[in-house]
């Protein structure tokens, strides 16, 4: 938390720390939030169970420790603060039913998970507001598995077949329900897949998108351009998660300049709508790698402020 406050004083976040096991990873943090549902960690990951056990208790304990660090690090802070949690589709794709099948394969289970996540996230956001009264919350939903589920490409438990494609309207409905639960927080959806369904994310209520610009390419230009024209924010994933302390900031943000030119957007809007970011989460990075990635993002953001037209 100290590193986040030091390097990102204007936009701190609650980090997902490295090497802490399944209790603090993307799915584990989501399981820690669920009221009325619980799970244990098995050989293949998290599985829903009827009664709380050691694993979910440990996940909740780790989350509380992180909230304590956030409260201490941001004492007296006023401004935007980002928290992140697994989205409803990815949660259902990475949690198993007692039978061993992915929860996303069962309509009732994925509905129950989405409803519980919405309730738990509302409580979590309220707790962060209580601990950091000056925070203007940005809530990031991580949905790396969304395109795979929509395409019907998620493997079954045996690995020999694929789970039936999740209907797009249903995925959008669950996302909208979770977004509605965070109240006046800014909803941000992260997806680093090349097939990110930009239009559906915006229709679900996302006011900002976090994308790996190298992965997305030009295929998403029409939908992304419409979202940016309407005022949506963009968290531009352009910094390698491994980080590089000596990286050239111009090379780092060139994909942002290229995108802006392709879409024909006014240069003066760039710094107001774009946040420079690593391409994906840093939970697997070393502290040194995370520091280098943050530093590269800060240098890139400063360059966009100084040279929004990319004339360097």
C-alpha positions as CSV (number, residue, x, y, z in Angstrom):
1,X,0.0,0.0,0.0
2,X,2.9,2.3,0.7
3,X,4.1,1.9,-2.8
4,X,0.7,2.8,-4.3
5,X,0.4,5.9,-2.2
6,X,3.9,7.0,-3.0
7,X,3.8,6.5,-6.8
8,X,0.1,7.1,-7.4
9,X,-0.9,9.9,-5.0
10,X,-3.7,11.2,-7.3
11,X,-5.4,7.9,-8.0
12,X,-4.6,5.3,-5.3
13,X,-6.2,1.8,-5.3
14,X,-6.5,-1.2,-3.1
15,X,-3.9,-3.5,-4.6
16,X,-4.1,-7.3,-5.1
17,X,-0.7,-8.4,-3.6
18,X,1.4,-11.2,-5.0
19,X,2.1,-14.7,-3.8
20,X,-0.6,-15.0,-1.2
21,X,-2.4,-18.1,-2.5
22,X,-5.9,-18.6,-3.7
23,X,-7.5,-16.8,-0.7
24,X,-6.4,-13.4,-2.1
25,X,-6.5,-14.0,-5.8
26,X,-9.2,-12.8,-8.2
27,X,-11.7,-15.5,-7.3
28,X,-10.8,-15.7,-3.6
29,X,-11.4,-12.0,-3.1
30,X,-14.8,-12.4,-4.8
31,X,-15.6,-15.3,-2.5
32,X,-14.8,-13.2,0.5
33,X,-17.5,-10.8,-0.4
34,X,-20.4,-13.2,-0.9
35,X,-23.2,-13.2,1.7
36,X,-25.3,-16.4,1.9
37,X,-22.8,-18.4,-0.2
38,X,-19.5,-19.9,0.6
39,X,-16.8,-22.1,-0.7
40,X,-13.6,-24.1,-0.1
41,X,-10.4,-24.5,-2.1
42,X,-9.9,-27.8,-3.7
43,X,-7.4,-29.3,-6.1
44,X,-8.8,-27.4,-9.1
45,X,-9.7,-24.2,-7.3
46,X,-12.7,-22.7,-5.4
47,X,-15.8,-24.9,-5.0
48,X,-19.2,-23.9,-3.6
49,X,-20.0,-25.7,-0.3
50,X,-23.0,-25.6,2.1
51,X,-21.1,-24.3,5.2
52,X,-18.3,-21.8,5.7
53,X,-14.8,-23.3,6.4
54,X,-11.3,-22.3,6.9
55,X,-10.7,-21.1,3.3
56,X,-13.4,-18.5,3.1
57,X,-12.5,-17.3,6.6
58,X,-8.9,-16.8,5.5
59,X,-10.0,-15.0,2.4
60,X,-12.1,-12.6,4.5
61,X,-9.3,-12.1,7.0
62,X,-6.8,-11.2,4.2
63,X,-9.3,-8.7,2.7
64,X,-9.8,-7.1,6.2
65,X,-6.0,-6.8,6.5
66,X,-5.8,-5.0,3.2
67,X,-8.7,-2.7,4.2
68,X,-6.8,-1.8,7.4
69,X,-3.7,-0.9,5.3
70,X,-5.9,1.1,2.9
71,X,-7.4,3.1,5.8
72,X,-4.0,3.8,7.3
73,X,-2.4,4.7,4.0
74,X,-5.2,7.0,3.0
75,X,-5.9,8.8,6.3
76,X,-7.2,12.2,5.4
77,X,-7.1,11.6,1.7
78,X,-9.7,13.2,-0.6
79,X,-10.1,12.1,-4.2
80,X,-10.6,9.2,-6.5
81,X,-9.9,5.7,-5.0
82,X,-10.2,2.5,-7.0
83,X,-11.2,-0.9,-5.7
84,X,-11.5,-4.0,-7.8
85,X,-13.4,-7.2,-7.7
86,X,-14.1,-10.1,-10.0
87,X,-17.1,-9.6,-12.2
88,X,-20.1,-11.9,-12.1
89,X,-19.4,-13.9,-15.3
90,X,-15.7,-14.5,-14.4
91,X,-16.7,-15.5,-10.9
92,X,-19.1,-18.1,-12.2
93,X,-16.5,-19.3,-14.7
94,X,-13.9,-19.8,-12.0
95,X,-16.0,-21.3,-9.2
96,X,-17.2,-24.9,-9.3
97,X,-20.5,-26.4,-8.2
98,X,-20.3,-29.3,-5.6
99,X,-20.6,-31.6,-8.6
100,X,-17.3,-30.3,-10.0
101,X,-18.9,-28.4,-13.0
102,X,-18.2,-24.7,-13.5
103,X,-21.0,-22.6,-11.9
104,X,-21.4,-20.7,-15.2
105,X,-22.8,-23.9,-16.7
106,X,-25.9,-23.7,-14.4
107,X,-28.4,-20.8,-15.0
108,X,-29.5,-20.9,-11.4
109,X,-26.0,-20.9,-9.9
110,X,-24.8,-18.0,-12.0
111,X,-27.9,-16.0,-11.1
112,X,-27.3,-16.7,-7.4
113,X,-23.6,-15.8,-7.6
114,X,-24.4,-12.5,-9.4
115,X,-27.0,-11.6,-6.9
116,X,-24.8,-12.4,-3.9
117,X,-21.9,-10.6,-5.5
118,X,-24.0,-7.5,-6.0
119,X,-25.1,-7.5,-2.4
120,X,-21.5,-8.2,-1.1
121,X,-20.0,-5.5,-3.3
122,X,-22.4,-2.9,-2.0
123,X,-21.4,-3.7,1.5
124,X,-17.7,-3.7,0.5
125,X,-18.0,-0.3,-1.1
126,X,-19.8,1.0,1.9
127,X,-17.0,-0.2,4.1
128,X,-14.3,1.5,2.0
129,X,-16.3,4.8,2.2
130,X,-16.5,4.4,5.9
131,X,-12.8,3.9,6.3
132,X,-11.8,6.6,3.7
133,X,-14.6,9.2,4.1
134,X,-13.0,11.5,1.4
135,X,-12.9,8.8,-1.3
136,X,-14.8,9.1,-4.6
137,X,-15.0,5.5,-5.4
138,X,-14.1,3.9,-8.8
139,X,-15.2,0.2,-8.7
140,X,-13.4,-2.0,-11.2
141,X,-15.1,-5.3,-12.3
142,X,-12.5,-7.8,-13.7
143,X,-14.0,-9.9,-16.5
144,X,-11.1,-11.7,-18.2
145,X,-13.3,-14.8,-18.8
146,X,-16.3,-12.9,-20.3
147,X,-15.4,-13.3,-24.0
148,X,-14.6,-17.0,-23.5
149,X,-18.0,-17.7,-21.9
150,X,-19.8,-15.7,-24.6
151,X,-18.1,-17.7,-27.3
152,X,-18.8,-21.1,-25.7
153,X,-15.1,-21.9,-25.3
154,X,-14.9,-22.5,-21.6
155,X,-13.8,-26.2,-21.1
156,X,-16.0,-28.6,-19.1
157,X,-14.5,-30.3,-16.0
158,X,-13.3,-33.2,-18.1
159,X,-11.7,-30.9,-20.6
160,X,-13.1,-32.9,-23.5
161,X,-15.9,-30.5,-24.4
162,X,-17.0,-27.0,-24.0
163,X,-19.7,-25.3,-21.9
164,X,-22.6,-23.9,-23.9
165,X,-22.2,-20.2,-24.8
166,X,-23.6,-17.8,-22.2
167,X,-26.3,-15.6,-23.7
168,X,-25.0,-12.1,-24.2
169,X,-28.2,-10.5,-22.9
170,X,-27.9,-12.5,-19.6
171,X,-24.3,-11.6,-19.1
172,X,-25.2,-7.9,-19.7
173,X,-28.1,-8.2,-17.2
174,X,-25.8,-9.6,-14.4
175,X,-23.2,-6.9,-15.1
176,X,-25.8,-4.2,-14.9
177,X,-27.1,-5.6,-11.6
178,X,-23.7,-5.6,-10.0
179,X,-23.0,-2.1,-11.4
180,X,-26.2,-0.8,-10.0
181,X,-25.2,-2.0,-6.5
182,X,-22.3,0.3,-6.2
183,X,-24.4,3.4,-6.2
184,X,-22.7,6.7,-7.1
185,X,-19.3,5.0,-7.6
186,X,-17.8,5.1,-11.1
187,X,-18.2,1.6,-12.6
188,X,-15.1,0.5,-14.6
189,X,-14.9,-2.9,-16.4
190,X,-11.6,-4.5,-17.1
191,X,-11.2,-7.1,-19.9
192,X,-7.8,-7.9,-21.5
193,X,-9.2,-10.3,-24.1
194,X,-9.0,-9.3,-27.8
195,X,-12.7,-10.0,-28.2
196,X,-13.9,-7.6,-25.5
197,X,-17.6,-6.8,-26.1
198,X,-17.3,-3.1,-25.7
199,X,-20.9,-2.3,-26.7
200,X,-22.3,-4.7,-24.1
201,X,-20.1,-3.4,-21.4
202,X,-21.3,0.2,-22.1
203,X,-24.9,-0.9,-22.3
204,X,-24.5,-2.6,-18.9
205,X,-23.6,0.7,-17.4
206,X,-19.8,0.9,-17.5
207,X,-18.6,4.5,-17.5
208,X,-15.0,3.5,-18.1
209,X,-13.2,0.6,-19.8
210,X,-9.9,-1.0,-19.0
211,X,-8.4,-2.6,-22.1
212,X,-5.1,-4.0,-23.3
213,X,-4.7,-1.8,-26.4
214,X,-2.3,-4.3,-28.1
215,X,-4.8,-7.1,-27.8
216,X,-7.9,-5.2,-28.8
217,X,-6.6,-3.9,-32.1
218,X,-8.7,-2.1,-34.7
219,X,-11.7,-4.5,-34.6
220,X,-13.2,-2.7,-31.6
221,X,-12.7,0.8,-33.1
222,X,-16.3,1.5,-33.9
223,X,-17.7,0.5,-30.6
224,X,-14.8,2.0,-28.6
225,X,-15.1,5.2,-30.6
226,X,-18.8,5.5,-29.8
227,X,-18.1,4.9,-26.1
228,X,-15.3,7.5,-26.0
229,X,-17.4,10.0,-28.0
230,X,-20.1,9.7,-25.4
231,X,-17.6,10.6,-22.6
232,X,-16.6,7.1,-21.3
233,X,-13.2,6.9,-19.8
234,X,-10.4,4.6,-21.0
235,X,-7.8,2.9,-18.8
236,X,-5.3,2.2,-21.5
237,X,-3.3,-1.0,-20.9
238,X,0.0,-0.1,-22.5
239,X,2.6,-0.9,-19.8
240,X,4.0,-4.4,-19.7
241,X,3.1,-6.0,-16.4
242,X,6.8,-7.0,-15.9
243,X,7.7,-3.3,-15.9
244,X,10.8,-1.6,-17.2
245,X,12.4,1.2,-15.2
246,X,14.2,2.6,-18.2
247,X,11.3,2.3,-20.7
248,X,10.7,5.1,-23.2
249,X,7.5,6.9,-22.2
250,X,6.9,7.9,-25.8
251,X,7.0,4.2,-26.9
252,X,4.7,3.3,-24.0
253,X,1.9,5.7,-25.0
254,X,2.2,5.5,-28.8
255,X,-0.7,3.0,-28.9
256,X,-2.8,5.7,-27.2
257,X,-1.9,8.4,-29.7
258,X,-2.5,5.9,-32.6
259,X,-5.9,5.0,-31.2
260,X,-6.9,8.7,-30.8
261,X,-5.8,9.5,-34.4
262,X,-7.7,6.5,-35.8
263,X,-10.9,7.5,-34.1
264,X,-10.5,11.2,-35.0
265,X,-11.0,12.3,-31.4
266,X,-10.0,15.8,-30.3
267,X,-6.5,15.8,-28.8
268,X,-7.6,18.1,-26.0
269,X,-9.9,15.4,-24.6
270,X,-7.2,12.8,-24.4
271,X,-5.7,13.6,-21.0
272,X,-9.1,14.0,-19.4
273,X,-10.4,10.7,-20.6
274,X,-7.4,8.4,-20.5
275,X,-5.5,6.8,-17.7
276,X,-2.3,5.0,-18.5
277,X,-2.1,1.5,-16.9
278,X,-0.4,-1.8,-17.0
279,X,-2.0,-4.2,-19.5
280,X,-3.3,-6.4,-16.7
281,X,-3.1,-6.9,-12.9
282,X,0.2,-6.9,-11.1
283,X,-0.6,-9.6,-8.5
284,X,1.9,-11.9,-10.2
285,X,4.7,-9.3,-10.3
286,X,7.6,-8.9,-7.9
287,X,7.6,-5.7,-5.8
288,X,10.4,-4.4,-8.1
289,X,8.4,-5.2,-11.2
290,X,5.3,-3.6,-9.8
291,X,7.3,-0.4,-8.9
292,X,8.8,-0.3,-12.4
293,X,5.3,-0.7,-14.0
294,X,3.8,2.1,-11.9
295,X,6.7,4.4,-12.8
296,X,6.3,3.7,-16.5
297,X,2.6,4.4,-16.3
298,X,3.2,7.7,-14.5
299,X,5.8,8.8,-17.0
300,X,3.5,7.9,-19.9
301,X,0.6,9.8,-18.3
302,X,2.7,12.9,-17.9
303,X,3.8,12.8,-21.5
304,X,0.1,12.6,-22.7
305,X,-0.6,15.7,-20.6
306,X,2.4,17.5,-22.1
307,X,2.0,16.3,-25.7
308,X,-1.6,15.2,-26.3
309,X,-1.1,15.3,-30.1
310,X,1.9,13.1,-30.0
311,X,4.2,15.5,-31.8
312,X,7.4,14.4,-30.1
